[in-house]
Amino acid sequence: MQRVTAQLVAGLLAAVLSLLSEQCWADGGGPSLAERVIWAVNAGGDSHVDVHGIHFKKDPLEGKIGKASDYGVRLPILRSSPEDQILYQTERYNEDTFGYDVPIRDDGDYILVMKYAEVYFAQSQQKVFDVRVNGHTVVKDLDIFDRVGHSTAHDEIVQFSIKKGKLSVQGEVSTFNGKLTVEFVKGYYDNPKVCALYVMKGTLEDVPKLQPHPGLEKHEDDEEEEEESEAGEEGGKKKVQPGSKYRVQSGPRTPNPYAADNSSLMFPILVAFGVFIPTLFCLCRL
């Protein structure tokens, strides 16, 4: 009886401690963002500590594989804070597939964040490549310019989990041996690259967001309000196309050719009638 009572008390204490720890986490008492990052590298560049306290190490592939480039340092990078632009201005690329190995010892939910900026090409379909994680394709046909334009920060974020020797990512499962291999896969257009990357414990909500893109359309809520207001004038509500929330505007809206005033089309007809009637009258007199 005493043993059962002791087990019940121990179980209650464990439950209370678990609730307290969750509450502390919710109140900001949990590990900071920097403490949850288990691995971070500034590809093609030196070590750097960002505004969130994340310590990016110097590129471990220096002198081993691929080429480092600091071509982007001459350009200001949109969407990035001034202190952290260096994370998007340097990069490592290779003429073939290359990657990084990230040691992970503990089970849990993780986030892979890869940082990019297109600082060389000025149009889409010039650099397109895939990203693989332990053989799983997690990013397909990445065209940085097509996503955000030139000299603009872009983060690719991939969720994955590790549990009992299994890696789960985007609905696929494979055996995990303690090493996460992130590969940038050579495609048909130019060479694969990456500017910086890190792995952290947590969820999507824990990842710092980039600054709003100056060329992106309004958020979905604002779009819905605009569509509803236009519905009263046009007699119906337009459908918002999928993905329009993140589409970059390339210029002013194209005028609707069917919205033009059709009264101008009547002018040549009236002139023709004005010439035809007197001519007919003269012919009849002859």
LOSE-17190 format. One record per residue (C-alpha): residue in three letters; x, y, z. Coordinates in steps of 0.1 Angstrom, whole numbers, plus 5000, padded with zeros to 4 digits. Each point is the difference from the previous one (the first is absolute). Layout:
BEGIN
ALAXYZ...
***
This chain:
BEGIN
MET500050005000GLN502850245009ARG501849924968VAL496950084979THR499550325019ALA503650104994GLN499649934963LEU496950214998VAL501750295018ALA503049974977GLY497750014970LEU498250315013LEU503350175007ALA501249934964ALA496850134985VAL500250325021LEU503650054990SER499249954964LEU497250265002LEU502250245017SER502849964974GLU497450064972GLN498750315018CYS503650135004TRP500649954963ALA496850184991ASP501050295023GLY503450044984GLY501849805026GLY501249734975PRO503249994980SER500850304979LEU500149974962ALA503849995000GLU500049725026ARG497749794978VAL502350034970ILE502249695000TRP502050084968ALA500550314978VAL502450094972ASN500650314979ALA500749844967GLY502950154981GLY500750255028ASP501450055035SER498349955033HIS497250235009VAL497550065029ASP496650124987VAL497650235017HIS498349705017GLY503249885015ILE500549704977HIS503749934995PHE500749914964LYS503449824997LYS502550064973ASP499349784969PRO501549655008LEU500249924963GLU502550274993GLY502949864979LYS498249664998ILE497150024975GLY498450264979LYS500950374998ALA499350295024SER498750334986ASP499650345016TYR498750164968GLY496850115018VAL501850225025ARG499850294975LEU496249985001PRO497550095027ILE497749705007LEU496350075003ARG497949845028SER503149965022SER501150215030PRO503250204993GLU501849805027ASP499349674983GLN500350084963ILE503449825000LEU498149675004TYR498550064965GLN502950174984THR502549715002GLU499349664986ARG501549664991TYR499249844966ASN501449704981GLU499949874965ASP498549675013THR497849895029PHE501550095034GLY498850025036TYR500550025038ASP499849735027VAL498250115032PRO500449775031ILE496849965019ARG500049795032ASP496550055016ASP496549914988GLY497650284994ASP498550254976TYR502450204980ILE500150284974LEU502550044972VAL500450374988MET501950074968LYS500850364990TYR500350124964ALA500350314979GLU500550034963VAL502750264995TYR501249914965PHE497349904976ALA497350254991GLN497349774987SER498449675008GLN501049664985GLN503750085004LYS500749825032VAL497649715010PHE500949715023ASP498549765026VAL500749955037ARG500249655016VAL500049895036ASN501449655005GLY498949914965HIS496550165003THR499350294976VAL498750275022VAL500350304976LYS499349944963ASP501150244972LEU501150285022ASP500350324979ILE500950285024PHE499550284975ASP496649864991ARG499049995036VAL501050355012GLY502150184973HIS503550135001SER502150085031THR497149905023ALA500249775030HIS498149674998ASP499849725026GLU499049644992ILE498749835031VAL499649635004GLN498449825030PHE501249655010SER500049785031ILE502249725014LYS498649735021LYS501449665009GLY502549994972LYS497550124973LEU500150324981SER496650144989VAL499950284975GLN497150114977GLY498149685004GLU503049774993VAL501949795026SER503549864999THR502649855024PHE502050275019ASN503649935011GLY500750325019LYS501050214970LEU497850234979THR501450054965VAL498850324982GLU500849984963PHE499750274973VAL499349814968LYS501450104966GLY497350074975TYR499850114964TYR500450375007ASP503450115014ASN501449885034PRO498349935033LYS500850235029VAL499150115036CYS500850325019ALA499549885036LEU498149735018TYR499249885035VAL498149725019MET498050075031LYS497649825023GLY496550134998THR497150074976LEU499350244972GLU498750265024ASP503450025016VAL501850104968PRO500750384997LYS498150154971LEU501750214973GLN498950364994PRO497150054976HIS500950004963PRO499450354986GLY498749854967LEU497749745015GLU496350044998LYS498050065032HIS499349725024GLU497149774995ASP497750185024ASP500550334982GLU499449834966GLU496749865012GLU498950345012GLU500950154966GLU498249734981GLU496950045021SER499950374994GLU500449954963ALA497249745000GLY497450275007GLU501050194968GLU500349704977GLY497149795014GLY502149715012LYS503049905020LYS503249914982LYS502049695009VAL503550065014GLN502449784981PRO502249765021GLY503450145007SER499150364992LYS500850095036TYR503749964992ARG500150114964VAL502450294991GLN498550284980SER502050074969GLY498350334991PRO496750194999ARG496849824994THR499249944963PRO497050204989ASN496949794991PRO499550034962TYR496349925004ALA499550295024ALA500650264973ASP497250244988ASN498449844970SER498450334988SER503150074979LEU499149714978MET496850174989PHE501750304985PRO501249844967ILE496549844996LEU498350345003VAL502450164975ALA499349724975PHE496350055003GLY500550384996VAL501949954967PHE497749724987ILE496650175003PRO500950324980THR501749794973LEU496949784997PHE497850314998CYS502150144971LEU499949674981CYS496249995002ARG499750354985LEU502049894971
***
